[in-house]
Amino acid sequence: MITPVTLTTNNVSKELMQIARQNNISVSELYINIRSVETFLKDSNLDSESDLVEIHAKDFDKYRQEVSLRDNTIEFEQEYTIEIKFKEEAYPFKSMITEIEFEDNDTCAYLVIKKGSRLHYYKELYNDFLSFITEQKIRSNLMLYLFDVDYKSTIKQFVDVIEKVKSITFKEDKKILVSQGLKEIESVTSEIFMAIEKNNPTGDEDNEGRVNYSNRGFLLSCSAGEELFEFTKPQQGQHGRTCKGKIIEVELIDLDTKPVFTVENNIEVQESFENIKYLSSKSGYLVKTGDQYGVSNSIDVDEISFRTTGTINTDLDSEISINVIKNNPLEDAVEEGMHVKVQNLCIQGSIGPKTQIQTRNLSITGQSHHESSIKCVNANIGLHRGKAVGRKIEVTTLDGGEIIADIAIVKNCLRGKIRAKTIEIGTLGSHVVMEASQYIQIEKVKGEENTFIIDPLITGAFDNREDDEAYLSKLKDELALLVEAFKSSTEQVKKNLEPCKRIQKAIIASKNKGVEISSTLIEKFKSCRVMQVRYKKLKENVAYKKSQCEGLEKKIFNNDSNIFDAKIVLNEPINGYNHIIYKLNKPHIEINLTTDESMKKKIFKLIRDEEDILKIVNIS
């Protein structure tokens, strides 16, 4: 037992610990009777002689408002006049095991009634329970009144249950919210997010964790409407306050921070309260000149190599052209092991071993190495020794290389393999394998031991029209997105048509009167102009994308050819011994013919004679 102590303090838990230590007892054995509570504030904005000013009851509503609680110039303090005494044996909450638990940076406080706690019903239990909670709050230095929440109904329901059962033992922890402050709202600092770098990854790892250091992002490709980068505008956060009345400071930031760069007209600027987004208005690649960004379509380089450009990997839909000009004929313009993916590629020089090129349109004035590979739509190659796959491939000299195409045109064919729907050769050498589904046409045959194969199943470079169909599907998806954006833009223009007309009239009226035009009016007029320009651009893009789809749909057709229409056409009689093979699909049979000097006519074709026998004939 201890003698009751009455005192005034602003730190109840400190006083409890001191009294418990002096009397060699536990803090939990002490009971608090609250006599009075006084709340004070210190406002650095007020010119007051006294540091602390008492808050009277009529002013509490004002200081409970969010604006006051977030104000870091206001400090709150409470003083408690309390009586501390030893808990008597009849103390009704002696078997209650409780603690105050804090969450969210001390902005939420819960009374946790622990499992195993016991409580018996008596007439004044409800009021005493509320007092018990208040006692637990000040034991944990929680401020009263300013951060109180309504938990009375919860306690009332709880007491009603105890009244019915007379006594209760808690089978699990019970958590009750008893005080709630204000969470801080973090400040937003300005920053630049380069979305285009995310869409153009560099230094990727392979399956074994090895990094491809050759892919250094030499070109950052983009398509029309793609977000290039985003400037996050600075936003000042708001201070919070704990249930103990302490302010939670947030970082003060400079709200005047602006982008330190400018953009060219081919980059569209979309500004909102939170950010500024920069979108490419055309396909190409991002360039930076000084502090200005723009989108370009063409670039000239001396070579493509590991030490200069590294691997070039751009979107084939991005309208980018690379011109490689190598003045030294003893060195490759595209060096060994380089991978190049770009829409248009013009190489004045040669490509080295193990190079891989993927493009829409390709021109090589020099030669392709026998270990190189090319995948394209159209190609024009000087001397070809590697492998080329494309829609239309033209080669000046084929020397051991391979061509897989829809249309193959070779001026001088020394040796190699050609597989295409149609094949046209100027001068044919020896040991050349030609496979076609429609025709093979040769102006002059110098060599022999060549193989001519007619196979109606040959569909060209990209079997089953997968490339065209995939591209068409992509175009249709893009068209659908454009149509949706155009519809939205049309509605926006219609909605703002009259307001924009009024703004324009107001500007004209101000000019006519010689009155200075307000900055607000100018900004609104600019917004109208941006809206109209965007509408016009989207309308043009929709029309262009529709024409692309229609053109490609016409191009896609059934590639199966009639084998009886397929011919081998010579401008002069064939020399020596050559092999001609016609492959039939249904049934799978081959008709063969070996030419000799007696075959002087210029056309070879497959016929079915009067006896229903298939044979290859030499006709005029």
Buried (B, 14 or more C-beta within 10 A) or exposed (E): EBEEBEEEBEBBEEBBEEBBEEBEBEEEEBBBEBEEBBBBBBBEEEEEEEEBEEBEEEBEEEBEEEEBBBBBEBBBBBBBBBEBBBEEEEBBBBEBBBEBBBEBEBBBBBBBBEEEBEBEBEEEBBEBBBBBBBBBBBBBBBBBEBBBBEBEEBBEEBBEEBEEEEEBEBEEBBEBBBBBBBBBBEBBBBEEBBBBBEBBEBEEEEEEEEEBEBBBBBBBBBBBBBBBBBBBBBBEBBBBBBBBBBBBEBEEBEEEBEBEBEBEEBBBEEEEEEBBBBBBBBBBBBBEEEEEBBBBBEBEBBBBBBEEBBBBBBBBBBBBBBBBBBEEEEEBBBBBBBBBBBBBBBBBBBBBBBBBBBBBBBBBBBBBBBBBBBBBBBBBBBBBBBBBBBBBBBBBBBBBBBBBBBBBBBBBBBBBBBBBBBBBBBBBBBBBBBBBBBBBBBBEBEBBEBBBBBBBBBBBBBEEBEBBBEBBEEBBEBBEEBBEBBEEBEEBBEEBEEEBEEBBEBBEEBEEEEEEBEEEBEEBBEBBEBBBEBBEBBBEBBEEBBEBBEEBBEEEEEBEBEBEEBBBBBEEBBBBEBBBBBBBEEEEEEBEBEBEEEBEEBEBBBEEEEEEEBEBEBEE
